[in-house]
Amino acid sequence: MTKVGIMPRFWTWRAEATWGGFLIAVLAASLAGCADHVRAPNASQLAAFARAGRVESAVDVNRVRKAQLCTGPYRVVPGDVLEFAMPALFRAITAGELQNAQQGREADSPHLCRVGEEGTVRLPAIGEVKVAGCSLAEIETKVSAAYRQIVVAEPSVFVRVAEYRMAKVYITGAVQKPGVYALRSDQMTLVSLLTEAGGIVETGAAVIRVVRGGDAPAGDVPSATPGESGVILPVVGTNTPFRDVALEEGDTVVVQQIQVPLFSVLGLVCRPGNFPYPPTAEYNLTQAIAFAGGLDPVADPRYATVYRLDGEGAIVRVSFPLVHKNQFTDALNTAIRPGDVVAIEHTPRTRMNTTIHNLLRINAGVYVTGNDLWDRD
């Protein structure tokens, strides 16, 4: 009784297997005529592909050169308060003061004066003296020479900055403490401002823009956008400007936070998706495919197409052979740039590979069972 019930199922399996085998044979025969039908790029296409890439912010070298620091001793600016230490004789106005100074009864005391907007200070007996732009040593020499014309003894003059003029500058973006800072004239540099602001954040910065006060729009805190006048500085190692520059009152420093670009791998790979491209990395096609878990082993693709934008926004498309005569090609060393899209696309051959694999899996997994082969009384 049992054998009578099993035989139809067994013969049914054999019939399905026969038809499945026949179908597979037909597909295998068809596969012999299936190729990838992908055309290799010519020399001009490869050249256009190599020229294309992401557009970076340009560094205006002339502006950077003009903004370079003037090294050397501190030079006085209008608004500074200078303290002159000189004999009391130079400050005598009345006859009594002059007599006391000549007899040494009046002690020497400092003389304070502020540098005017014209860059001059007014000193007793000699009047206006131009000091703006001069170092302290140059001012001492200039004042001593002026007094030497009215006194017999060699004058002794010492000068220092009692109060520095403070200037406001703005900093915003990827720094620890953005805001408005008042700096002395000898601290008006980019590095000094970054230090006051606590430095660049840990995630780093890509570009620093210095927008001059006269170029910024009206408002409490000027803003900077690409295209405005100013100085553009790239950042070395994500946290240090490659060169220090002098700042001017009212300048705005915009520290643009670094944004890690992406590249994409799509199609016949194990884990398609978007992947970060760090600034210090240099990936090739092999590494890009590895990020996506490798090629699909069932479809067994042999070509990769890379899509890239050129400087005018047009898409440059090049297909690279990955395997030729069962050997990997040098195309796997092709450099991948940020923003590239690597597509492992279907071809007639990969579609046939996938179809055959699915048919084999269905015939083997559904119709063959142990109860169909063995009789259990």
C-alpha positions in Angstrom: 0.0 0.0 0.0 2.8 2.4 0.9 4.7 1.8 -2.3 1.7 2.5 -4.4 1.4 5.9 -2.7 5.1 6.8 -3.0 5.7 5.9 -6.7 3.6 8.8 -8.1 5.5 11.3 -6.0 8.9 9.8 -6.9 8.1 9.8 -10.6 6.9 13.4 -10.3 10.2 14.4 -8.8 12.0 12.6 -11.6 9.9 14.4 -14.2 10.6 17.8 -12.6 14.3 17.1 -12.4 14.3 16.1 -16.0 12.5 19.2 -17.1 14.8 21.3 -14.8 17.9 19.7 -16.3 16.6 20.3 -19.8 15.9 24.0 -19.0 19.4 24.4 -17.4 20.9 22.9 -20.5 19.1 25.3 -22.7 20.2 28.2 -20.5 23.8 27.0 -20.5 23.7 26.9 -24.3 22.3 30.4 -24.4 25.0 31.6 -22.0 27.7 30.7 -24.5 26.4 33.5 -26.6 25.9 36.0 -23.7 28.6 38.6 -23.2 28.9 41.7 -21.1 28.6 44.0 -24.1 30.6 46.8 -22.3 32.8 49.1 -24.4 36.2 50.0 -23.0 36.9 53.7 -22.8 39.1 55.4 -25.3 42.0 57.8 -24.6 40.0 61.0 -24.7 37.4 59.6 -22.3 40.1 58.5 -19.8 41.7 62.0 -20.1 38.3 63.7 -19.4 37.7 61.4 -16.5 41.1 62.2 -15.0 40.5 65.9 -15.2 37.1 65.8 -13.6 36.7 66.0 -9.9 35.5 68.0 -6.9 36.0 71.8 -7.1 38.0 73.1 -4.1 38.0 76.6 -2.7 40.7 78.6 -4.4 43.4 80.2 -2.3 44.2 83.8 -3.5 47.9 83.8 -3.0 48.2 87.6 -3.7 45.7 88.4 -0.9 47.6 86.0 1.5 50.9 87.7 0.6 49.4 91.1 1.3 48.1 89.9 4.7 51.4 88.4 5.9 52.7 89.5 9.2 55.2 92.2 9.6 57.7 90.7 12.0 60.0 92.7 14.2 59.6 95.1 17.2 56.2 96.5 18.2 55.2 99.6 16.3 53.1 102.3 17.9 49.6 102.9 16.5 47.1 105.8 17.1 45.3 105.3 20.4 48.2 103.9 22.3 49.2 105.6 25.5 52.9 106.1 25.8 54.9 106.7 29.0 58.0 108.8 28.7 60.6 108.7 31.5 62.8 111.8 31.1 64.4 114.5 33.2 62.0 116.9 35.0 63.9 119.7 33.2 62.1 118.8 30.0 58.7 119.3 31.6 59.5 122.6 33.2 57.1 125.4 32.2 57.3 128.2 34.8 60.5 129.9 35.9 60.2 128.3 39.3 59.9 124.8 37.8 62.9 125.4 35.6 65.0 126.6 38.6 63.9 123.6 40.7 64.7 121.2 37.9 68.1 122.8 37.3 69.0 122.5 41.0 67.8 118.9 41.1 65.1 119.6 43.7 62.3 118.1 41.5 62.3 114.4 41.1 62.0 112.9 37.6 58.5 111.5 36.9 56.9 109.8 33.9 55.1 111.8 31.3 51.9 110.1 29.9 50.4 111.0 26.5 48.1 109.4 24.1 49.0 109.0 20.4 46.5 111.0 18.4 44.7 110.1 15.3 47.3 111.9 13.3 50.0 109.6 14.8 51.6 112.3 17.0 52.2 113.1 20.7 52.7 116.5 22.3 55.8 116.8 24.5 56.8 119.7 26.7 59.1 122.3 25.1 59.3 120.5 21.7 55.6 120.1 20.8 54.3 117.6 18.3 56.4 114.5 17.5 55.4 111.9 14.9 55.5 108.5 16.5 52.9 106.3 14.8 54.5 103.4 12.9 57.8 103.8 14.9 59.3 101.2 17.3 59.9 102.3 20.9 63.7 102.5 20.2 63.0 104.8 17.2 60.8 107.0 19.3 63.5 107.4 22.0 66.0 108.4 19.4 63.7 110.9 17.8 62.7 112.5 21.1 66.3 112.7 22.3 67.3 114.4 19.1 64.5 116.9 19.4 65.5 117.8 23.0 69.2 118.0 22.1 68.5 121.1 20.2 67.3 123.0 23.3 69.5 121.6 26.1 73.2 121.3 26.6 73.4 118.0 28.5 72.8 114.7 26.6 69.2 113.9 27.2 68.2 110.5 28.5 64.7 109.3 27.4 63.0 106.0 27.9 59.6 105.2 26.5 57.2 102.3 26.9 53.5 101.5 26.0 51.4 102.1 29.1 48.1 101.2 27.4 47.6 99.5 24.1 44.8 100.4 21.8 42.3 97.5 21.6 40.6 96.5 18.4 37.5 94.3 18.0 37.5 91.3 15.7 34.9 88.5 15.2 35.3 84.8 14.9 32.7 82.2 14.2 32.3 78.6 13.0 34.3 75.6 14.2 36.0 77.1 17.2 35.6 76.4 20.9 34.4 79.9 21.9 33.1 81.9 18.9 32.4 85.6 19.6 33.8 89.1 19.6 37.3 89.6 20.9 39.2 92.8 21.7 42.9 92.4 20.9 45.9 94.6 21.3 47.5 95.9 18.1 50.4 93.5 18.5 48.0 90.6 18.9 46.0 91.3 15.8 46.9 88.0 14.1 44.9 85.0 13.0 46.8 82.6 15.4 46.3 84.9 18.3 42.6 85.1 17.7 42.3 81.4 17.3 44.1 81.0 20.7 41.7 83.4 22.4 38.8 81.5 21.0 40.1 78.2 22.4 41.3 76.8 19.2 39.6 74.8 16.4 37.1 72.1 17.5 38.4 68.5 17.6 36.6 67.5 14.4 38.8 69.9 12.5 38.3 72.6 9.9 38.7 72.7 6.2 39.0 76.4 5.3 39.5 79.6 7.2 38.0 82.8 5.6 39.2 86.2 6.8 36.6 88.8 5.6 37.8 92.4 5.9 35.7 94.8 7.9 35.1 97.0 4.9 33.9 94.0 2.8 31.4 92.7 5.3 27.7 93.7 5.2 26.2 96.1 7.7 25.1 94.5 11.0 26.3 93.7 14.5 28.4 90.7 13.4 29.4 90.5 9.8 29.0 87.3 7.9 31.1 85.6 5.3 29.9 83.7 2.3 31.9 82.2 -0.6 32.6 85.0 -3.2 33.0 87.8 -0.6 36.3 89.6 -0.5 38.9 88.5 2.0 41.6 85.9 2.5 41.1 82.2 2.1 43.4 79.9 4.0 43.5 76.1 3.8 44.0 74.2 7.0 46.9 71.8 7.6 46.1 68.7 9.6 42.5 69.8 10.1 43.4 72.2 12.9 46.2 74.6 12.0 46.1 77.4 9.4 49.0 76.9 6.9 50.0 80.6 7.4 49.4 83.3 10.0 48.1 86.6 8.7 47.6 90.0 10.2 44.1 91.1 11.1 42.5 94.5 10.9 39.8 96.0 13.2 36.4 94.8 12.2 37.6 91.7 10.5 35.5 88.5 10.6 37.2 85.1 10.7 35.0 82.2 9.6 36.3 78.8 10.4 34.4 76.4 8.2 34.0 73.0 9.8 35.3 70.1 7.9 32.7 67.9 6.2 33.9 64.5 5.4 32.8 63.8 1.7 31.4 60.5 0.6 31.7 58.1 -2.3 29.1 55.5 -3.2 29.2 51.9 -4.4 26.0 50.5 -5.9 24.8 47.5 -7.8 26.2 43.9 -7.7 28.1 44.1 -4.4 27.4 42.6 -1.1 26.8 45.8 0.9 26.0 48.7 -1.3 25.9 52.2 0.2 27.7 55.5 0.9 31.1 55.6 2.5 33.2 58.4 4.1 36.3 59.7 2.3 38.6 61.3 4.8 40.8 64.2 3.6 44.0 62.3 4.1 42.8 59.1 2.3 43.5 58.1 -1.2 41.3 55.2 -2.3 41.4 53.1 -5.5 38.7 51.0 -7.1 39.7 47.9 -5.3 39.4 49.5 -1.9 36.0 51.1 -2.9 34.6 47.6 -3.8 36.1 46.2 -0.6 34.2 48.8 1.5 31.0 47.4 -0.1 31.8 43.9 0.9 33.2 42.7 -2.4 31.5 41.7 -5.7 28.4 39.6 -5.8 29.7 36.0 -6.1 26.6 34.8 -7.9 26.4 37.4 -10.7 30.2 37.4 -11.0 30.5 40.9 -12.5 33.5 41.8 -14.6 33.0 45.6 -15.1 32.7 48.6 -12.9 31.4 52.0 -14.1 32.6 55.1 -12.3 30.4 58.3 -12.5 32.2 61.6 -11.7 31.2 65.3 -12.0 33.5 67.6 -13.9 34.1 71.3 -13.1 31.0 72.4 -15.1 28.7 70.0 -13.4 28.5 67.5 -16.3 28.7 63.7 -15.5 31.7 61.9 -16.8 31.1 58.1 -17.1 33.8 55.5 -17.7 33.5 51.7 -17.5 36.5 49.7 -16.4 37.1 46.0 -17.0 37.9 44.2 -13.7 38.7 40.8 -15.1 40.2 39.8 -18.5 41.0 36.2 -19.4 40.5 35.2 -15.8 43.1 37.7 -14.6 42.5 40.9 -12.6 43.3 44.1 -14.6 45.2 47.2 -13.7 41.9 49.1 -13.7 41.4 48.0 -10.1 44.1 50.6 -9.2 42.1 53.5 -10.7 41.9 56.3 -8.2 38.5 57.0 -6.7 37.8 60.6 -5.6 35.3 62.1 -3.2 31.9 62.3 -4.7 32.4 59.4 -7.1 29.7 56.8 -7.7 31.0 53.3 -8.4 28.2 51.2 -10.1 28.6 47.5 -10.6 25.8 47.2 -13.1 24.1 44.2 -14.7 25.2 42.9 -18.1 23.6 40.1 -20.1 26.2 37.7 -18.7 25.5 38.6 -15.0 21.7 38.4 -15.6 22.1 34.8 -17.0 24.4 33.9 -14.1 21.7 35.0 -11.6 18.9 33.3 -13.5 20.7 29.9 -13.6 21.6 30.2 -9.9 17.9 30.8 -9.0 16.7 27.9 -11.0 19.1 25.5 -9.5 18.2 26.6 -6.0 14.5 26.2 -6.6 14.8 22.6 -8.1 17.1 21.4 -5.4 15.3 23.0 -2.5 11.6 22.4 -3.1 11.1 19.1 -4.9 13.6 16.8 -3.3 12.7 15.4 0.2 13.7 12.3 2.1 10.1 10.9 2.2 10.0 10.8 -1.6 13.1 8.5 -1.7 12.7 6.2 1.2 9.8 3.8 2.3 9.1 3.9 6.0 6.7 1.0 7.0 
